[in-house]
Each structure stands twice: as structure tokens, then as C-alpha cells.
Amino acid sequence: MQSDYLCVFYGNHIDILNIIDSLKKINIIPIVKNESESARLAGFGIIDYQSKIYVHKDEYEKANELIKSIL
């Protein structure tokens, strides 16, 4: 991941979907990194079902405040 993007959340799929929806409502387009899905598509198995949400560093504070209010 490029240094212009920072991880704001790491969690399960349900929480990820809720946070993505909330971020899009305030015009922040997140990047979701799901290593288990990438491994599955490549034909490998992985047990970790966690995903990460990244946002541009300019939007980090706004996104972080929103996530704190959701959780």
C-alpha cells in the first residue's frame, strides 16, 4: 500500500461493510484490502477473515472520527 494511504480500521466483513457505507455518505472513498479473498481467488487457502480499510492521508482524521462514532 502506498504511503499516501493509512489504515483506519481492521475487522470482520460485517463491520467493514457498515463503515464503507458510512464513509461513502461523507464523500470518502475507501480502499478495502481483503487478503483472504485475494488468496481464495488465487487458489490458496487462508484462515484470517479480517479486512482492512485504507483512506487517503488527507481524509484520515475525518474518517477516524466517523469510525469512532460508529463503534
N, C-alpha and C positions, 0 to 999 in steps of 0.2 A: 504494500500500500504506500502510496506517495506520502511524503511528509506534509503535504497540504491538507491532508485529511486526518482527523482524530477520532478515536473510538469513543462513543458516548454511551454505549450500552452493550452488554453481553448477556444473553439469556435464551430462554426457550422460545419456540416458534410462536406461541400464542401472544406472549408479551411483545415480541418483535413486530408482529402484525399490528397490534394496538398502537405501538409507538410510531411506526411508519405512517399509519393513517393520521395520527395527531401531528406529526411533523409536516406532512404534506398540506394540512389545513393552514399552517402558518408559513407556507411557501418555502419550506426547507426540503430539498430532495435528498434523501439519504442514500448511501451505498450499503448494501447488505452483503456480508461475506458469510457464506454458509459452507464450511469445509466438508461437512458430512454429505451434503447434496452434491458437491463437486466430486467427491470421492465415489459416490454412488454412480454418477453419470460416467465416470471413467472406468467403472467396473471393479472398484476396490470397496472393501468394507471398512466402516469406521463406526465406533460406538458413540462418540460425542455428538449429541444432537443440539448443541448450542450454536447460536449465530451471533454475529457482531454487527452493530450499526455504526457506520462512519459518517461524519459530516465534515464539510469544509471548515477549516480552522476559523474563518471569519464568522461562521454561524454556530460555533461550538457553545458559547455562553448561552445563547438563546435556546438552543436545543437542550442543553443540560438543565436549564431551569424548567423547561416543559416536562422533561422526563422525571425530574424530582417531584413535580406536582402530580404526575400520573401515578407514580409508585408511592 
